[in-house]
Amino acid sequence: MKNRKLFTKILGIGAYVPEKIVTNDDLCKIVDTTDEWIQTRTGIRERRIAAADQTTSDLCVCAARRAIENAKIAADDIDLILTGTITSDVAFPATSVFIQRKLGLKDIPCFDYNVACSGLQYGIEIARSLIGLQSYKNILLVCGDKLSAVTDWQDRSTCILFGDGAGAIVLSATENEEENSIIDVLLGADGEHSEILILPAGGSREPTSRESVNERKHFLKMSGRDVFREAVKLMGNCAQEILEKNGMSANDIDFVVTHQANWRIIDAIRERLGVPSEKVCVTIDKYGNTSASSCIIAIDSLIKGNKIMKGSKILTVSFGAGLTWGAAILKF
């Protein structure tokens, strides 16, 4: 087998969102805003918020169990765990080790990576590269965040945007090219814009202090206009580039799944690609921005709605803090 080329197939997908629903009307009670204002500018009606005692790894484990069940394999068949998150359970060790422990797995390698909302595309590229090197057979890719833990609930410009959730995919090695699920992945980053979406304190640059806490620097900060501009430009460019690279057009794609950050961003990407609205999956109205899990949650919703058939092609594209971005063309 070491001398044969291996491809990557998607065995199973699972998603999880917490039970608690926080509506726009609920937010109106704590910050100066209105349901109409939020919906008009973001497309969000409600979001899910984790319980106080729920950690990021708890969310991820729920999604992982569903993905493993849908993959029709045993948890013991997993031989690597990758976790994309910006809200680790603790500063260290990695959230992946808590996921491993809660799944009852032992000895298998696991690690986290931090690219914010671009976690799905980066994770797929890491997983398929490791599978291609014939290092692992079944990789559990999990993307999850408890963004409510780093959201400033006094800041009306950001607290309306975010929700909690997790998504997981089981990716497996196959020698059959017809079973290959990953047509291509395209990634990028630009550290020149690293300050426009950031959690300023708590790291080595600005360790936790009384001043950093008093100045609310342990909550995420965002320059909304800059993020909007860069998201539309970079996701649009990335989506078009990966299609052209593979000799495809938007007509060859059955569904477009963008990062669920803002309805206006999603619609701008739709217009840029020239695809009809029925080919664009939108879940932001129900869940808000759930970071890297948002694309997986959206794909899971398509599967549950029986919209994805054998042979369906999905173009997924994301944008996150860093700045990072990525696109992937997936075949089911």
C-alpha positions as CSV (number, residue, x, y, z in Angstrom):
1,M,0.0,0.0,0.0
2,K,2.9,2.3,0.6
3,N,3.7,2.4,-3.1
4,R,0.1,3.3,-4.1
5,K,-1.4,6.7,-4.4
6,L,-4.1,7.4,-1.8
7,F,-7.1,9.7,-2.1
8,T,-9.3,11.2,0.5
9,K,-13.0,10.4,0.9
10,I,-15.5,12.0,3.3
11,L,-17.0,9.1,5.4
12,G,-19.3,11.1,7.6
13,I,-20.2,14.6,8.8
14,G,-21.8,15.8,12.0
15,A,-22.7,19.1,13.6
16,Y,-23.8,20.3,17.0
17,V,-25.3,23.6,18.3
18,P,-26.2,24.2,21.9
19,E,-29.9,24.1,23.0
20,K,-30.1,27.7,24.3
21,I,-31.5,30.1,21.7
22,V,-30.8,33.8,22.1
23,T,-33.0,36.0,19.8
24,N,-32.4,39.5,18.6
25,D,-35.1,40.6,21.0
26,D,-33.2,39.0,23.9
27,L,-30.1,41.1,22.9
28,C,-32.2,44.2,22.8
29,K,-32.6,43.9,26.6
30,I,-28.8,44.1,27.2
31,V,-27.6,46.5,24.4
32,D,-29.1,49.4,22.5
33,T,-30.2,47.7,19.3
34,T,-33.3,46.4,17.5
35,D,-34.3,43.2,15.8
36,E,-34.8,45.1,12.5
37,W,-31.4,46.7,12.7
38,I,-29.7,43.4,13.3
39,Q,-31.6,41.5,10.6
40,T,-31.1,44.3,8.0
41,R,-27.4,44.5,8.5
42,T,-26.5,40.9,9.2
43,G,-29.4,38.6,8.3
44,I,-29.2,37.1,11.8
45,R,-32.5,36.4,13.7
46,E,-31.1,34.2,16.5
47,R,-28.0,32.3,17.7
48,R,-27.2,29.4,20.0
49,I,-25.3,30.0,23.2
50,A,-23.5,27.3,25.2
51,A,-24.2,26.7,28.8
52,A,-21.8,28.1,31.3
53,D,-20.4,24.7,32.1
54,Q,-20.0,23.7,28.4
55,T,-16.5,23.9,27.0
56,T,-15.4,24.1,23.4
57,S,-14.3,20.4,23.6
58,D,-17.8,19.5,24.8
59,L,-19.3,21.0,21.7
60,C,-16.7,19.3,19.5
61,V,-17.3,15.9,21.1
62,C,-21.0,16.1,20.3
63,A,-20.3,16.9,16.7
64,A,-17.6,14.3,16.5
65,R,-19.8,11.5,17.8
66,R,-22.4,12.3,15.1
67,A,-19.8,12.3,12.4
68,I,-18.4,9.0,13.5
69,E,-21.9,7.5,13.7
70,N,-22.6,8.8,10.2
71,A,-19.3,7.4,9.0
72,K,-20.4,4.0,10.2
73,I,-17.1,3.3,11.9
74,A,-16.1,2.7,15.5
75,A,-14.4,5.5,17.4
76,D,-11.4,3.2,17.8
77,D,-10.9,3.4,14.0
78,I,-9.9,7.0,14.3
79,D,-6.1,7.4,14.2
80,L,-5.7,11.2,14.3
81,I,-7.6,14.1,15.6
82,L,-7.3,17.6,14.2
83,T,-9.1,20.5,15.9
84,G,-9.5,24.0,14.4
85,T,-10.5,26.4,17.2
86,I,-9.7,29.9,18.6
87,T,-11.4,29.3,21.9
88,S,-9.4,26.5,23.4
89,D,-10.6,25.0,26.7
90,V,-7.4,26.2,28.3
91,A,-4.3,28.0,27.0
92,F,-2.6,24.6,26.9
93,P,-2.7,21.6,26.4
94,A,-4.6,21.4,23.1
95,T,-8.3,21.1,23.0
96,S,-7.8,18.0,20.9
97,V,-6.5,16.0,23.9
98,F,-9.7,16.8,25.8
99,I,-11.7,15.6,22.8
100,Q,-9.6,12.5,22.6
101,R,-10.2,11.7,26.3
102,K,-13.9,12.4,26.1
103,L,-14.2,10.1,23.1
104,G,-12.5,7.3,25.1
105,L,-9.5,7.1,22.7
106,K,-5.9,6.6,23.7
107,D,-2.4,7.0,22.3
108,I,-3.5,8.5,18.9
109,P,-1.9,11.8,18.0
110,C,-3.9,14.9,18.1
111,F,-3.3,18.7,17.8
112,D,-5.0,22.0,17.4
113,Y,-4.5,24.7,14.7
114,N,-5.6,28.3,14.8
115,V,-6.8,30.0,11.6
116,A,-10.2,31.2,13.0
117,C,-13.1,30.9,10.5
118,S,-10.9,29.3,7.8
119,G,-10.6,26.2,9.8
120,L,-12.5,23.8,7.6
121,Q,-10.4,24.5,4.5
122,Y,-7.1,24.5,6.3
123,G,-8.1,21.3,8.1
124,I,-9.1,19.5,4.9
125,E,-5.7,20.4,3.4
126,I,-3.8,19.1,6.4
127,A,-5.8,15.9,6.5
128,R,-5.6,15.1,2.9
129,S,-1.8,15.8,2.9
130,L,-1.3,13.4,5.8
131,I,-3.5,10.8,4.1
132,G,-1.5,11.2,0.9
133,L,1.7,10.6,2.8
134,Q,0.1,7.3,3.9
135,S,0.5,8.2,7.5
136,Y,-3.1,7.9,8.7
137,K,-6.2,6.1,7.5
138,N,-9.1,7.7,9.4
139,I,-8.8,11.3,10.5
140,L,-11.3,13.1,12.6
141,L,-11.4,16.8,11.7
142,V,-13.3,18.9,14.2
143,C,-13.9,22.7,14.1
144,G,-15.6,24.3,17.1
145,D,-15.8,27.4,19.1
146,K,-17.5,28.8,22.2
147,L,-17.4,32.4,20.9
148,S,-19.7,33.5,23.6
149,A,-16.8,33.1,26.0
150,V,-14.8,35.8,24.2
151,T,-17.7,38.1,23.1
152,D,-18.0,41.5,24.7
153,W,-21.7,41.6,25.6
154,Q,-21.4,45.3,26.2
155,D,-20.3,45.9,22.6
156,R,-23.4,46.1,20.4
157,S,-21.4,46.1,17.2
158,T,-20.0,42.6,17.8
159,C,-22.2,40.8,20.4
160,I,-25.0,40.5,17.8
161,L,-22.9,38.5,15.4
162,F,-21.6,35.4,17.1
163,G,-22.9,32.0,18.3
164,D,-21.5,28.8,19.5
165,G,-21.3,25.5,17.6
166,A,-19.1,22.7,16.3
167,G,-18.8,20.6,13.2
168,A,-16.8,17.4,12.5
169,I,-15.8,15.4,9.4
170,V,-14.3,11.9,9.2
171,L,-11.8,11.8,6.3
172,S,-10.5,8.4,5.2
173,A,-7.9,7.0,2.8
174,T,-9.0,5.3,-0.3
175,E,-7.1,3.8,-3.3
176,N,-10.1,4.4,-5.5
177,E,-9.9,7.7,-7.3
178,E,-13.7,7.6,-8.0
179,E,-14.2,7.9,-4.2
180,N,-12.0,10.9,-3.9
181,S,-14.0,13.7,-2.2
182,I,-11.4,16.5,-2.3
183,I,-11.1,17.9,-5.8
184,D,-8.9,20.8,-4.7
185,V,-8.1,23.2,-1.8
186,L,-6.7,26.7,-2.1
187,L,-5.4,28.6,1.0
188,G,-4.0,32.0,1.7
189,A,-3.1,34.4,4.5
190,D,-2.0,38.1,4.9
191,G,-0.6,39.1,8.3
192,E,-0.6,42.8,7.3
193,H,-4.3,42.8,8.3
194,S,-3.8,40.9,11.6
195,E,-5.1,43.7,13.8
196,I,-8.6,44.1,12.3
197,L,-10.0,41.0,14.0
198,I,-8.1,40.1,17.1
199,L,-8.3,39.2,20.8
200,P,-5.6,41.6,22.1
201,A,-4.6,40.4,25.5
202,G,-3.8,37.1,27.2
203,G,-0.9,36.1,25.0
204,S,2.9,36.8,25.3
205,R,2.4,40.2,23.6
206,E,0.2,41.4,26.4
207,P,-0.1,39.0,29.3
208,T,-3.1,39.1,31.5
209,S,-3.0,42.0,34.0
210,R,-5.5,44.1,35.9
211,E,-5.3,46.8,33.3
212,S,-5.9,44.4,30.4
213,V,-9.0,43.0,32.2
214,N,-10.3,46.5,33.1
215,E,-9.8,47.6,29.5
216,R,-11.8,44.6,28.2
217,K,-8.9,43.4,26.1
218,H,-9.8,39.7,26.6
219,F,-12.8,40.0,24.3
220,L,-12.5,39.9,20.5
221,K,-12.2,43.3,18.8
222,M,-13.2,43.8,15.2
223,S,-13.0,46.6,12.7
224,G,-16.3,45.8,10.9
225,R,-15.8,47.9,7.7
226,D,-12.3,46.6,7.1
227,V,-13.4,43.0,7.7
228,F,-16.4,43.3,5.4
229,R,-14.3,44.8,2.6
230,E,-11.5,42.2,2.9
231,A,-13.9,39.3,3.2
232,V,-15.8,40.1,0.1
233,K,-12.6,40.7,-1.9
234,L,-10.6,37.8,-0.7
235,M,-13.3,35.2,-0.6
236,G,-14.5,36.2,-4.1
237,N,-11.0,36.0,-5.5
238,C,-10.3,32.7,-3.8
239,A,-13.6,31.1,-5.1
240,Q,-13.0,32.3,-8.6
241,E,-9.3,31.2,-8.6
242,I,-10.0,27.6,-7.5
243,L,-12.8,27.2,-10.1
244,E,-10.5,28.5,-12.9
245,K,-7.6,26.4,-11.6
246,N,-9.8,23.3,-12.0
247,G,-11.3,24.3,-15.4
248,M,-14.7,24.7,-13.8
249,S,-17.3,27.4,-13.6
250,A,-20.1,28.2,-11.1
251,N,-22.4,26.1,-13.3
252,D,-20.4,23.0,-12.4
253,I,-21.1,23.5,-8.7
254,D,-24.3,22.2,-7.1
255,F,-24.0,24.3,-3.9
256,V,-21.9,27.2,-2.7
257,V,-21.3,27.2,1.1
258,T,-19.5,30.3,2.3
259,H,-18.5,31.1,5.9
260,Q,-21.6,32.4,7.6
261,A,-20.4,35.8,8.8
262,N,-22.9,38.2,7.4
263,W,-25.8,37.9,4.9
264,R,-24.5,40.9,2.9
265,I,-21.1,39.2,2.5
266,I,-22.7,35.9,1.4
267,D,-24.8,37.7,-1.2
268,A,-21.9,39.7,-2.5
269,I,-20.0,36.4,-3.1
270,R,-23.1,35.0,-4.8
271,E,-23.3,37.9,-7.1
272,R,-19.5,37.8,-7.8
273,L,-19.8,34.1,-8.8
274,G,-23.1,34.7,-10.7
275,V,-24.9,31.8,-9.0
276,P,-28.7,31.7,-8.3
277,S,-29.7,32.1,-4.6
278,E,-31.1,28.6,-4.5
279,K,-27.5,27.2,-4.9
280,V,-26.3,29.2,-1.9
281,C,-26.7,27.6,1.5
282,V,-27.6,30.1,4.3
283,T,-27.8,29.2,8.0
284,I,-26.6,32.5,9.5
285,D,-30.2,33.5,10.3
286,K,-30.5,30.6,12.8
287,Y,-27.0,30.3,14.2
288,G,-25.1,33.5,13.6
289,N,-21.3,33.4,13.0
290,T,-20.0,30.2,14.5
291,S,-16.5,30.6,13.2
292,A,-14.8,27.6,11.6
293,S,-17.8,25.3,12.3
294,S,-20.2,27.4,10.2
295,C,-19.5,25.8,6.9
296,I,-19.7,22.3,8.3
297,I,-23.0,23.1,10.0
298,A,-24.3,24.4,6.7
299,I,-23.2,21.3,4.8
300,D,-24.7,19.1,7.5
301,S,-28.0,21.0,7.0
302,L,-27.9,20.3,3.2
303,I,-27.3,16.6,4.0
304,K,-30.2,16.5,6.5
305,G,-32.4,18.2,3.9
306,N,-31.6,15.5,1.3
307,K,-30.2,18.1,-1.0
308,I,-26.8,16.5,-1.5
309,M,-26.9,13.5,-3.8
310,K,-24.2,11.2,-4.9
311,G,-21.8,13.1,-7.2
312,S,-22.9,16.6,-5.8
313,K,-20.1,19.2,-5.9
314,I,-19.8,21.8,-3.2
315,L,-17.7,24.9,-3.4
316,T,-16.9,26.1,0.2
317,V,-15.0,29.3,0.9
318,S,-14.1,31.0,4.2
319,F,-12.4,34.0,5.6
320,G,-11.0,34.5,9.1
321,A,-8.8,36.4,11.5
322,G,-5.2,36.5,10.5
323,L,-6.2,37.3,7.9
324,T,-6.7,33.8,6.6
325,W,-8.8,32.5,3.8
326,G,-9.5,29.3,1.9
327,A,-11.6,27.5,-0.6
328,A,-12.3,23.8,-1.3
329,I,-14.2,21.9,-3.9
330,L,-15.8,18.8,-2.4
331,K,-17.5,15.9,-4.2
332,F,-20.0,13.7,-2.4
